[in-house]
Amino acid sequence: MRVLFYRSAAPEPELLCAALKDSRYDLDTQLEVPRALAAFVEHHHPLVILDARMSSNLAIDLCRRLRAMAAPTPFILALVDDDQPSLNALVTAGIDDFLSPQIKARHLATRLRLAAERRRRTTPLPDSGTAVAPPSPGEERFRRLVELSPDMVALHEAGRWVFVNRATVDLLAATSYRDLIGSPVERVIVEGEGLCEDRSRLQSGARADEPTQVTVEDGRLRRFDGCLVDVEFVSLPSTYQGRPVTQVMARDISPRKQAEDALRRSEQRYRELFEGIPVGVYRLSIRGELRNFNRALVDLLAYPDRIQLLGLGTTELYFEEPEVERWRRSMQQHGRVDKFETRIKRFDGEVIWVRSTTQEIRDAQGQLLGYEGTAEDISDRKSVEERLIHDALHDALTGLPNRVLFMDRLALSLGHRARNPTYRCAVLFLDLDRFKMVNDSFGHATGDLLLRQASGRLRSCLRPTDTLARLGGDEFGVLLDNVHDASNAVRVAKRIQKELRAPFHLEGREVFSSASIGIALSAEGTAEPEELLRDADTAMYRAKQRGRARYAIFDAEMHEQVRLQLHLETDFRRAVEAAQIEVFYQPIIDLQSLEVDGFEALLRWRHPQRGLVPPADFLPLAEETSLIYLLGRQTLDIACQEAERWRTEGWSPRPLFVSVNLSPAQFAQPDLVHQVEVALGNSGLAADCLRLEISEQATLVHPELVLGTLQAIKTLGVHLCLDNFGTGYSSLSVLHRFPFDSVKIDRWCVRELERDQRGADLVEGMLGLCRWRHLETLAQGIEKATQSHRLATMQCQRGQGFLFAPALPADQLRAFLASPLAMEATVAES
């Protein structure tokens, strides 16, 4: 657009000029009124800007002259300061609008566009080119009104446009009125659209007295630039310059159509999103009935189709009625229910865990409309949680309840007694005998297998209402519910011991085990679960002290006895660690010559308060607490050093040997052979002067391990002796498989020697078997001269016992060797 800019002598408004140039306006700047008038006569500028800041009178004069000219009337803008007094005079002179010199560029562009639009709308309609009569005053008013209309208003006669307003020109992107006046109507009507059915009516015209109007929705027009525009048409009969015509009014509905399409796409995206969400989304009525939901909810509830799910309420879905009531209470209190976890019954009958979040829907006035929320299947998570809880309360190896769950159930049982004084329960505390030996000998995998098999046998001995738990290691607890007296618990204990007596088959091995059982009954004074379990544990220790594979019932004195036993264990540990356990030596006699051939090393513990403690009281402690390993090494080292001292100091003209016992537990040590080598090497003792005694029990618990160890020791030249032969555990296969050099006949067989002929025949047969296997023989526990004489007659080679001497301290051995052998029987415990 070409713009006439009259500038006064004031400084040029740089912002205004820059904005005009940036907006691509063709700026015609004049500094004098005559030149400005001449430029307007030549170019007929549609827009004039007058700078009236310094010389307002000249601007007023120029405005009046422009208004008086016969040329097309321009749109005049005045550039003034906001407080300029001549503003009223400029309005009187005919300005259309005014501007501030500080106007921003984007605001200026808008003002100029509006000014150009207003000028275009007030421009007189061009002549149609047909000789017509001057318009009547009514038609003139119609012309002015339709020019102000933002919608298309047009008249057509015989299928050709005879009148269009400015909005029609803009709507159809025509360059001028002349492009449309006289052109055919169907040029702009799109073929095949909704307007086609009424095209004949619009083209042929209508009678003025016809009252019907035609409204066509979603019609389309083709613009002069080829684009299509959506419009809404209204056509009705009218007159123009005395002739009947059809008046057509159309409104551009493209923005509305675009908004509708955008809304439709938005709704489609929302529906796709709604249906694609992996969790169930739903909307409930005020009564809690399903009104809308997505596919995920249908799948969640396993319904075959949406119709069957529609209208269902929470009472049909929730598994338990209390859950429905809990949901309602929470909703009434808070207006929403967050992370509500409950069980729901699916259509196929399966019960699943669901977590839902629901909130109220209210209108602007706060009226409740319903509820909406989400739901997801958390069955897998619940399953994991239940598994974690189960694992936290159960033993991973056996699947039995652990100590935590056992104590919880024991507390519940004791709570029953608080409500019912006649109710009683019993606790059995079990400890597998010699389990550590199996674990150390064959490995933890075999030990675990023994625990699993033992737990299975224990289950078979109990009622469904009883509780079996693994308390730790090889310890088990049994809670017997609702027992009458101790006899009920004793029957269960006997049943358990009978079940455990059968051999266990562990990876091709046959292993024997048993259990020591302590029994404690709830009483009126038993208030805490820990006390009852402690009492059962105390009774179990008493059973173990009596020789294992037994049971004991807790009594009032037992706790104090166990307390003393625990003190004894503490003292014993300190004594072993401080090497305070003494080694005594019992002579081994040649029964033919009655001369000393060697000594057996035996342990003695001299307690500062209790005096000399018998080996039977502390050796089981050593095996239970694993102190037997340290004690065994100490005994072997001391015995070898002492035997070498006998040789170097020439105590006897005969070579003396020393005999050392090996506990079955010591064979679990992988370095046992190395310990023997070290003891011989450090002491300098010859290997044939060392004898190692192995009990028959060791050959039964872990025979393969013992066999390999004995064969390795045998290669060192050490003499091997089978101890306690004849107690009933051994068999001919033991003598055949293991590399023993001698056999020590048990003291029980020696006592049976004089009881009757059968006892003598038994010993005679044992000695004959050993001679057949080329094994040396030694009898222990000889207390009478008649026993010694009888054994010598049967060709038993050696013997030991109180007939010859008890176990002596090391400092008394030399004197014993120098004195004549006293053949006096002394009855005492060795």
Secondary structure, DSSP 8 states (H G I E B T S, - for coil): -EEEEE--SS---HHHHHHHHHTT-EEEEESSHHHHHHHHHHH--SEEEEE-SS-HHHHHHHHHHHHHSSS---EEEEE--TT-TTHHHHHHHT--EEE-TT--HHHHHHHHHHHHHHHHHHS-----SS------HHHHHHHHHHHH-SSEEEEEETTEEEEE-HHHHHHTT-SSGGGTTTSBGGGTB-TTSTTGGGHHHHHH---TT----EEEEEEEEE-TTS-EEEEEEEEEEEEETTEEEEEEEEEE-HHHHHHHHHHHHHHHHHHHHHHH-SSEEEEE-TTSBEEEE-HHHHHHTT-SSHHHHTT-BHHHHBSSHHHHHHHHHHHHHHSEEEEEEEEEE-TTS-EEEEEEEEEEEE-TT--EEEEEEEEEE-HHHHHHHHHHHHHHHB-TTT--B-HHHHHHHHHHHHHHHHH-TT---EEEEEEEETHHHHHHHH-HHHHHHHHHHHHHHHHHTS-TTSEEEEEETTEEEEEE-S-SSHHHHHHHHHHHHHHHHS-EEETTEEE--EEEEEEEE--TT---HHHHHHHHHHHHHHHHHTTSS-EEE--TTHHHHHHHHHHHHHHHHHHHHTT--EEEEEEEEETTT--EEEEEEEEEEEETTTEEE-HHHHHHHHHHTTHHHHHHHHHHHHHHHHHHHHHHTT--SS--EEEEEE-GGGGG-TTHHHHHHHHHHHHT--GGGEEEEEEHHHHHHSHHHHHHHHHHHHTTT-EEEEEEETSSS--HHHHHHS--SEEEE-HHHHHHTTT-HHHHHHHHHHHHHHHHTT-EEEEE---SHHHHHHHHHTT--EEESTTT---EEGGGHHHHHHS-----------
